[in-house]
Amino acid sequence: MSPDSEPSSVSVPSEHAVLVRISAAFESVVEEMKTRLGAVETKKFPGAFRLWKVPSLEAFRDSPVAPFIRWALPIQHSWPCNPAKMDGFIEKAAQTMVRKFGSTSPQALFVGALNPSSPDPYYKLLASNLRGRLKQVFEPFPINDVEEQDPNRKTLFCMVGREGLFCGLATPTWCNGLYPGGTKFVPHDAEDMVSRAGAKIAEALHHLRLFRSPPKEQSRWLELGAAPGGMTKELLRRHYRVTAVDTGKMDPRVVGLPGLIVVKKNVAEFTPMPDWNYEAVLCDLNGSPFDAIAHVVRVSKALVRKGLVIFTLKLPKVESLDEVISIMSSVEADAERAGLHLISRTHLPSNRNEMTLFFEKKVER
Ligand SMILES: C[S@@+](CC[C@H](N)C(=O)[O-])C[C@H]1O[C@@H](n2cnc3c(N)ncnc32)[C@H](O)[C@@H]1O
């Protein structure tokens, strides 16, 4: 029977098949990732997705390689086919899915396109139409909005593209993102965006929802390496108060905005005012990551209990996983010694040669 004629499963053991999305920044170390994980690649899709067979899903998630995978989905059902060339793809897919997953009670069901950056709108429309039909054939889902999901309850995620349909039931935390395909991508080309970094903080705050709620409006942020102010503008737009430290000049579109204090000096010379506390520290300093974390550790004395740190870890050109893992572990150890507990590390859609690390100040006993 041709794989195009009937919904079927791939030949790899389904419990160990995993769909992974790897950013272009880590393309050079994909082979090393596979070796470390004992993964076999069974398919590479145009764009960033690949289908891997891994020996253990638990070991896959706990591996030091995991932060370099932007999003992952354990595959429990796949239908390799070309949906555009098939009569009744949506109906056949929907009937099979309800037979397979109808009794699994997912909190929600979302369908994404396997190649989201393709200029061809066909698969995005197909994803939306498939979701529409699935919502009719399944019992109503408790959650219908991506942002409302409980990060730790299972969702049925489906990815569709020219290569077929790939579905799995997993928590957004396991997958590393609420959306099918990962953390929300925030475009950088908005006219009023001061710098690309504005998109990074918007994505970081979205990613944070997997682990905890963001600081409340009016919270105080201390920003190290703030100029020209892309991130500052995003924070102010969210009604936060910001102390922005940089030797460089802030963009005139940011200077004077309500809630902003600009400190034009080297961070090494900056000391938070006594009795002045911050709910969050944001660090996007360029240069040595070890110097940057040392600055964060020093100012973290002014961070409230359970205060948040969002830290951009600037990496050298990624040529070896070992080198990157070693830098990251060393930075995390410096933070941990200072009572800053790692809550997540990820490569956001707008990160280049960098990772974003999230810490929380430990509650002292
Ligand atoms: C990647 S840029 C920051 C972009 C910024 N976050 C934004 O949203 O537009 C890095 C910044 O770190 C600043 N920087 C690096 N070392 C510094 C230091 N020791 N003291 C103050 N600023 C520093 C640079 O001047 C530069 O503006």
The ligand as an ORCA input file, in Angstrom:
! r2SCAN-3c Opt
* xyz 0 1
  C      23.750     44.118     22.409
  S      23.947     45.764     22.934
  C      22.499     46.009     23.880
  C      21.238     46.188     23.079
  C      20.126     46.632     23.959
  N      19.807     45.668     24.970
  C      18.883     47.004     23.200
  O      17.815     46.511     23.589
  O      18.920     47.821     22.294
  C      25.158     45.642     24.153
  C      25.388     46.897     24.938
  O      26.237     46.599     26.016
  C      26.922     47.806     26.313
  N      28.069     47.517     27.179
  C      28.996     46.543     27.043
  N      29.852     46.573     28.088
  C      29.453     47.584     28.907
  C      29.897     48.087     30.146
  N      30.962     47.567     30.760
  N      29.234     49.106     30.706
  C      28.158     49.642     30.111
  N      27.674     49.206     28.927
  C      28.308     48.181     28.333
  C      27.297     48.350     24.951
  O      27.552     49.731     25.037
  C      26.052     48.007     24.138
  O      25.187     49.112     24.064
*
